Amino acid sequence: MPKNFGKVAVLMGGKSAEREISLKSGTMVLAALKKAGVDAHAFDPREENLDALKVQGYARAFIALHGRFGEDGTVQGALEYLGIPYTGSGVMASAIAMDKWRTKLLWQAAGLPTPPYQLMTARTDPAALASQIGLPLMVKPAREGSSIGMSKVTSVEKIMPAYELASRHDDVIVAERFIEGAEVTAAILGNEALPLIRLETPRVFYDYEAKYFADDTRYICPSGLPAGTEQAVQHKALEAFRLLGCSGWGRVDVMLDRAGHPYLLEVNTIPGMTDHSLVPMAARAKGIGFEQLVMTILEGAHVG
């Protein structure tokens, strides 16, 4: 029953580049919790110190923060220090999943498929990079979310401008081969991968605008993939999620090449919960409404 949760803080906003989206996610989560009878309140770590959670008597925290200082293990560590159970993955898994480079290192070590890549610096030879990885390629900050600072590059001449854009957001930049094929995402809830969503956008790639604001992005669920392919991707996504130590809920982004082989891109440990977001969409396809989804996530709150 909701009364067993005690006073619940919905952590939203924060100070990352994804603050705007976090506020949208948090507002929807807060409304759903209140509708379910939970004593839930908004809490913005940019406006109040986290130790106020203890002073104000919060018993649990639903983390709806995206990006740095929310999704990267920092808030999780603070909550553990305060002894307040929180939703989603723990400190280590959150920190690793936020770092696309180190995520790929772990996946490679375990033999999981991820696109070929190289780290970039200001001294990178763009022609050599294109020769070794192949074009087109994606240039991305290692520790940003929501496609912030990311570019799809189709020519050698555009590689270093893409690096300059990415380097405004991080000092670790990944150049990754762009896999030509279907883009899908696997929402994870508990120990289960929900129905896959196939994404189609007329934009160059599924960028920030396509994720949160565009009306011409197509979300295809059921995905339309052969049943065997869908199950194989779900299994691979769960394996990738667990390998990083992730738990509770999240989302694994995958590209399928023309032959249907999956390539793991990244894990989102606190995906969006807006009206454009993918986890609620996948949950609906499984017969799980938004309120039930939010309550299930909250039930999984833990310390450590």
C-alpha positions as CSV (number, residue, x, y, z in Angstrom):
1,M,0.0,0.0,0.0
2,P,1.2,3.6,-0.7
3,K,1.2,4.4,3.0
4,N,4.1,1.9,3.5
5,F,6.4,4.1,1.4
6,G,6.3,7.0,3.9
7,K,7.3,10.5,2.6
8,V,8.8,10.2,-0.9
9,A,11.0,12.7,-2.6
10,V,10.9,12.9,-6.4
11,L,14.4,14.2,-7.2
12,M,14.1,16.3,-10.4
13,G,15.8,19.2,-12.1
14,G,19.3,19.3,-10.8
15,K,22.1,21.1,-12.6
16,S,23.0,18.9,-15.6
17,A,22.5,19.8,-19.3
18,E,19.3,17.7,-19.1
19,R,17.7,19.8,-16.4
20,E,14.7,20.7,-18.6
21,I,13.9,17.1,-19.4
22,S,14.4,16.0,-15.8
23,L,11.8,18.6,-14.7
24,K,9.3,17.1,-17.2
25,S,10.0,13.6,-16.2
26,G,9.8,14.4,-12.5
27,T,6.6,16.3,-12.9
28,M,4.9,13.3,-14.5
29,V,6.3,10.9,-11.9
30,L,5.1,13.1,-9.1
31,A,1.6,13.3,-10.5
32,A,1.4,9.6,-10.9
33,L,2.6,8.9,-7.3
34,K,0.2,11.4,-5.9
35,K,-2.6,9.9,-7.9
36,A,-1.7,6.5,-6.4
37,G,-2.0,7.9,-2.9
38,V,1.8,8.3,-2.2
39,D,2.9,11.1,0.1
40,A,5.2,12.4,-2.7
41,H,6.9,15.8,-3.0
42,A,9.2,17.5,-5.6
43,F,12.8,18.0,-4.5
44,D,15.3,19.9,-6.7
45,P,18.9,19.3,-5.7
46,R,19.9,22.6,-7.4
47,E,17.7,24.5,-5.0
48,E,18.2,22.5,-1.8
49,N,21.1,20.5,-0.3
50,L,20.5,16.8,-0.3
51,D,21.0,16.6,3.5
52,A,17.6,18.4,3.7
53,L,16.0,15.1,2.7
54,K,16.9,13.7,6.1
55,V,15.9,16.8,8.0
56,Q,12.6,16.9,6.2
57,G,11.8,13.2,7.0
58,Y,11.9,11.6,3.6
59,A,11.8,7.8,3.7
60,R,12.5,7.1,0.0
61,A,13.7,8.9,-3.1
62,F,12.5,8.4,-6.7
63,I,15.4,9.7,-8.8
64,A,14.1,11.5,-11.9
65,L,17.4,13.3,-12.5
66,H,19.1,12.9,-15.9
67,G,22.7,13.3,-16.8
68,R,25.5,14.4,-14.5
69,F,24.9,14.8,-10.8
70,G,21.9,12.5,-11.0
71,E,22.6,9.6,-13.3
72,D,26.3,9.2,-12.7
73,G,26.4,7.8,-9.2
74,T,26.9,11.0,-7.3
75,V,23.4,11.4,-6.0
76,Q,23.2,7.7,-5.4
77,G,26.3,7.9,-3.2
78,A,24.9,10.8,-1.2
79,L,21.6,8.9,-0.6
80,E,23.5,5.9,0.6
81,Y,25.4,8.0,3.0
82,L,22.1,9.5,4.3
83,G,20.6,6.0,4.5
84,I,17.7,6.9,2.2
85,P,16.5,4.1,-0.2
86,Y,16.5,5.2,-3.8
87,T,15.2,3.9,-7.2
88,G,17.3,2.5,-10.0
89,S,20.9,1.4,-10.2
90,G,23.6,1.7,-7.5
91,V,26.6,3.9,-7.3
92,M,29.1,1.8,-9.4
93,A,26.6,0.8,-12.1
94,S,25.4,4.3,-12.5
95,A,28.9,5.7,-12.8
96,I,29.9,3.1,-15.3
97,A,26.8,3.3,-17.5
98,M,27.1,7.1,-17.7
99,D,30.6,6.6,-19.2
100,K,30.1,5.3,-22.8
101,W,33.8,4.5,-23.2
102,R,34.1,2.4,-20.0
103,T,30.8,0.7,-20.8
104,K,32.2,-0.4,-24.1
105,L,35.4,-1.6,-22.5
106,L,33.4,-3.9,-20.2
107,W,31.2,-5.2,-23.0
108,Q,34.2,-5.9,-25.2
109,A,35.9,-7.8,-22.4
110,A,32.8,-9.9,-22.0
111,G,32.5,-10.5,-25.7
112,L,29.3,-8.5,-26.1
113,P,28.8,-6.8,-29.5
114,T,29.3,-3.0,-29.7
115,P,30.4,-0.9,-32.6
116,P,34.1,-0.4,-33.3
117,Y,35.4,2.9,-31.9
118,Q,38.3,5.1,-31.0
119,L,38.9,7.8,-28.5
120,M,39.5,11.2,-30.0
121,T,41.8,14.1,-29.0
122,A,42.6,17.5,-30.6
123,R,45.5,15.7,-32.3
124,T,43.4,13.0,-33.9
125,D,44.2,12.4,-37.6
126,P,40.6,12.5,-39.2
127,A,41.7,10.7,-42.4
128,A,43.3,7.9,-40.4
129,L,40.3,7.7,-38.1
130,A,37.9,7.4,-41.0
131,S,40.1,4.7,-42.6
132,Q,40.2,2.6,-39.4
133,I,36.6,2.9,-38.3
134,G,34.8,3.7,-41.5
135,L,32.2,6.3,-42.4
136,P,29.6,7.3,-41.4
137,L,30.5,7.5,-37.7
138,M,29.1,9.0,-34.6
139,V,31.1,11.4,-32.5
140,K,29.9,11.8,-28.9
141,P,30.9,13.0,-25.5
142,A,31.5,9.9,-23.3
143,R,29.5,11.2,-20.3
144,E,26.5,13.1,-21.6
145,G,23.0,11.8,-22.3
146,S,20.0,12.7,-24.5
147,S,22.4,12.9,-27.6
148,I,23.8,16.2,-26.3
149,G,26.9,17.1,-28.2
150,M,26.6,14.2,-30.5
151,S,27.0,14.3,-34.3
152,K,26.7,11.9,-37.2
153,V,29.7,12.4,-39.5
154,T,29.6,11.4,-43.2
155,S,32.8,12.9,-44.5
156,V,36.4,13.3,-43.2
157,E,36.1,17.1,-43.3
158,K,33.4,17.1,-40.7
159,I,35.2,14.9,-38.2
160,M,37.1,17.6,-36.3
161,P,34.2,20.1,-36.2
162,A,32.1,17.2,-34.6
163,Y,35.0,16.7,-32.1
164,E,34.9,20.4,-31.3
165,L,31.2,20.3,-30.6
166,A,31.5,17.2,-28.4
167,S,34.5,18.6,-26.5
168,R,32.3,21.4,-25.2
169,H,30.5,18.9,-23.1
170,D,33.3,16.4,-22.0
171,D,37.0,15.8,-22.2
172,V,36.5,12.2,-23.3
173,I,35.3,11.9,-26.8
174,V,34.3,8.7,-28.5
175,A,34.2,8.2,-32.3
176,E,32.1,5.1,-33.1
177,R,31.1,3.4,-36.4
178,F,27.5,4.2,-37.3
179,I,25.7,0.9,-37.8
180,E,23.4,1.1,-40.8
181,G,20.1,-0.5,-40.0
182,A,17.2,-0.5,-37.5
183,E,17.5,1.4,-34.2
184,V,15.7,-0.2,-31.3
185,T,15.6,0.2,-27.6
186,A,14.9,-2.3,-24.9
187,A,13.3,-1.0,-21.7
188,I,14.3,-3.0,-18.6
189,L,11.9,-3.4,-15.6
190,G,13.1,-5.5,-12.8
191,N,14.4,-8.8,-14.3
192,E,12.5,-8.4,-17.6
193,A,13.1,-6.7,-20.9
194,L,9.9,-5.2,-22.1
195,P,8.7,-5.2,-25.8
196,L,11.2,-3.6,-28.1
197,I,10.5,-0.2,-29.7
198,R,11.8,0.5,-33.2
199,L,12.7,4.2,-33.8
200,E,12.4,6.0,-37.1
201,T,13.1,9.7,-37.6
202,P,13.5,11.8,-40.7
203,R,16.3,13.7,-39.0
204,V,20.0,12.7,-39.5
205,F,19.8,10.6,-36.3
206,Y,17.7,10.2,-33.2
207,D,18.9,13.4,-31.6
208,Y,17.8,15.6,-28.7
209,E,15.0,17.3,-30.8
210,A,13.8,13.9,-32.1
211,K,13.8,12.5,-28.6
212,Y,11.8,15.1,-26.8
213,F,10.1,17.6,-29.1
214,A,9.6,16.4,-32.7
215,D,6.2,15.2,-33.8
216,D,7.6,13.3,-36.8
217,T,9.5,10.7,-34.9
218,R,7.9,7.2,-35.3
219,Y,7.9,4.8,-32.4
220,I,7.0,1.3,-33.6
221,C,5.9,-1.0,-30.9
222,P,5.4,-3.9,-31.4
223,S,8.7,-3.5,-33.2
224,G,7.8,-5.6,-36.3
225,L,11.0,-7.6,-35.9
226,P,10.9,-11.4,-36.3
227,A,10.1,-13.0,-33.0
228,G,13.4,-14.7,-32.8
229,T,15.3,-11.5,-33.4
230,E,13.2,-9.6,-30.8
231,Q,13.9,-12.3,-28.2
232,A,17.6,-12.4,-29.0
233,V,17.9,-8.6,-28.7
234,Q,16.0,-8.6,-25.4
235,H,18.3,-11.3,-24.0
236,K,21.4,-9.4,-25.1
237,A,20.1,-6.2,-23.6
238,L,19.4,-7.9,-20.3
239,E,22.9,-9.4,-20.3
240,A,24.5,-6.0,-21.1
241,F,22.4,-4.3,-18.4
242,R,23.4,-6.9,-15.7
243,L,27.0,-7.0,-16.7
244,L,27.3,-3.3,-15.7
245,G,25.7,-4.1,-12.4
246,C,22.5,-2.2,-13.3
247,S,19.3,-2.9,-11.5
248,G,15.7,-1.8,-11.0
249,W,14.9,-0.2,-14.3
250,G,16.6,1.3,-17.3
251,R,16.9,1.2,-21.1
252,V,19.4,-0.3,-23.4
253,D,19.9,1.2,-26.9
254,V,20.8,-1.1,-29.7
255,M,21.4,-0.9,-33.5
256,L,20.7,-3.8,-35.8
257,D,22.8,-4.0,-39.0
258,R,21.3,-5.0,-42.3
259,A,21.7,-8.7,-41.4
260,G,19.8,-8.2,-38.1
261,H,22.9,-8.5,-35.9
262,P,22.6,-6.4,-32.7
263,Y,25.2,-3.8,-31.6
264,L,24.9,-2.4,-28.1
265,L,25.2,1.4,-27.9
266,E,24.6,2.4,-24.3
267,V,22.6,2.0,-21.1
268,N,20.4,4.7,-19.7
269,T,20.0,4.0,-15.9
270,I,17.4,6.8,-15.5
271,P,15.6,7.1,-18.8
272,G,13.1,9.9,-19.6
273,M,9.6,9.6,-18.1
274,T,8.0,12.3,-20.3
275,D,5.0,12.0,-22.7
276,H,7.6,11.3,-25.5
277,S,9.6,8.7,-23.5
278,L,10.2,5.1,-24.4
279,V,10.1,3.2,-21.1
280,P,6.4,4.2,-20.5
281,M,5.6,3.3,-24.1
282,A,7.2,-0.2,-23.8
283,A,5.4,-0.7,-20.5
284,R,2.1,0.1,-22.2
285,A,2.7,-2.5,-24.8
286,K,3.1,-5.0,-21.9
287,G,-0.1,-3.8,-20.4
288,I,1.5,-1.7,-17.7
289,G,0.1,1.8,-17.2
290,F,2.2,4.8,-16.2
291,E,1.0,4.8,-12.6
292,Q,1.7,1.1,-12.2
293,L,5.1,1.5,-13.8
294,V,6.0,4.3,-11.4
295,M,4.8,2.4,-8.4
296,T,6.8,-0.7,-9.5
297,I,10.0,1.4,-9.8
298,L,9.4,2.9,-6.4
299,E,8.8,-0.5,-4.8
300,G,12.3,-1.4,-5.9
301,A,14.0,1.4,-4.0
302,H,17.0,0.2,-2.1
303,V,20.2,1.4,-0.3
304,G,23.3,0.0,-1.9
